[in-house]
Amino acid sequence: MIEYLDIDEKEQETICLKPAGVRKKEREMAKKRAEENRKRRKEEKEKKKLRVLELLMKGYTQQKIAGIIGCTQSTVSKVIKESGIKCKKGRRKIIESAKVICQTIHTKKEEKQKAKVHKEMEHLLETNPEFCTTMDKLNELKKKRERYRKEKEELNERRKNAGMEPDFCSAV
């Protein structure tokens, strides 16, 4: 039809006539960009929530937190409420609750990271014999260091009981 009407590419763009394949690719790219933007906004929202809780834990008021973050006081209040902090009897209790929540979040991140490292180590142990040997040597060194530390503590305890000065290198 485009050939029949003798329309060039510029005129096609003007009246939005594009082949079906081009429109499909553009829609797919637009969906991909939209998904990336949603993901980015969600991450920014989570960072903002953590920042609110950190500032609350440091003792800032909701109004000051709003000013620092660049949102309204009611938004800060909603974030605090969504986080499970319900006590209104005093700032100290709110701060303690915020600390608990932040510690929980931090612990969850650590657990995920430890699980990831553990999984990677298991993979290395299964696939790399040199890694196995190195880990065995490290474990032997840890055991030797622990024995040395215990012997040093026992020696310093005996010196102390005998009325002598403990060894200066007691902190291993």
N, C-alpha and C positions, 0 to 999 in steps of 0.2 A: 504494500500500500504506500509506503514511504517513497519507493521508487516511482510509483505511478503519479504521486503528487509532486515529485521532483523537489523534495525538501532537503537542504543540506544539514550538516551536523549542528550548526549554530541555531538554525531555526527549530531543529528537533529539541534542543535543550530549552529553547524559549517556551515551547508549548509542552514540555515534559514528555516527549515521545522518546522512549528508550527501549531497546530490545529487552525481552523478559529476563534473560540471563543476567543482564547488567543490573536491573532493578532488584533481582533476588540477591545478588552479591552485596549491593548497597544495603539492603534490609538486614542481611546477616552481619555486616560490619557494624551497622547501627545497633543491633542487638548486643553485639560483643562489647561495643563502647559503653552501652547502657549498663551492662552487667559489671564491667570494670568500675564504672562510676558508683554503682550501688555498693560494691565491695569496698571501695575507697571511703565512701561516706560512712559505712558501718564501722570501719576501722577507726576513722576519725572520731566517731561518736564514742566508741569504747575508750579511746585515749582520753577524751574529754571527761568521761565518767571517772576514770582513774585519777585524773588530775583534780577533779572536784573532791574526791575522797582524800587524796593526799593533802590538799590545802585545808580541808576540814580537820584532818588529823593534826595538822600543825597549829590549829586554833583559830583560823580565820573565820570571820562571820560569813554568812551566806551572801550578804551584800558585797563584801570585799572579794569573795571568790568569783561572783558574777562579773565584777569589774576586771579582774585579772584574766579570766577566761574569755570574756567578751560575749556574755549571754545575760539573760535576765535572772533576777533572784528567784523567780518562780521556777525557772528551769533547774536551777541548782537545788531547790527544794524537792522537785520531782526526782532528780537523780538520787538524792539522799533517801527519799522514800522508797524508790525502786530497789535500792541496795539493801533494804531490810532494816534500816535504822528507824525505829519508831519511838524511841524514848524522847520525851520533851521535858524531862524533869531537870535537866542540867547539861551544860556544855561538856562537862567532863565525861558523862556517860556516853554522849554522842561521839566524842573523840575516841573513847575506848572501843565503842562499837565499830567505828571507822577503821581503827587499827586492826581489829579482828578480821574485818572484811579484807583489808589490804594484805594481811598476812595469809589469809586463805587463798587469795588470788595468786600471791607470790608462790605459795606452796604448790598450787596446781601447776604453775608454769615450771617450777623445778621438777615436779614429778614427770611432766611430759618430756622435759629435757633429759632427765635420767633414763626414762624408758627408751628414748631415741638413741642415746649413747649405748645403753645396754644392748639394744637390737643391733647396732653397728658392730659392737664388740663380738657378739655372737656370730655375726656373719664373718668377721675377720678370723675368729677362732676356727670356723668351719672351713674357710677357704685358704688361709695363709699359714703354712707351718712355721714360718719365721716369727710371725706374730705370737703364736703359741709359745715358742721357745722364749721370746722376750718377756711375755707375761709370767711364765714360770720363774724366770730369773728375778723379775720384779717382786714377785711374791716371796721368794727366798730372801731377798734383801730386806723386805718389810719385816719378816720374822726375825732376822738377825738384828735389825735395828731395835725391835721391841725387846729382844733378850738383852741387848746391850743397855737399853734404857732401864730395864728392871734391875740388872746387875749394878748399874751406877746408883740407883736409888737405894738399894740394899747397902752398898758400900758407904754412901753418905749417912745412912741411918746408923750403921755401926760406928762411924767416925763421931757422929753426934752423941751417941750413947757413951763413947769412950772419952768424951770431953774435947774432942779435936774439932777443928774447923772443917766444914764440909768442902768438898772439891768445888772450885769456881766454875767448872764446866758441867755443872749438874743439869743445866737446861739443854737437853738434846733435842 
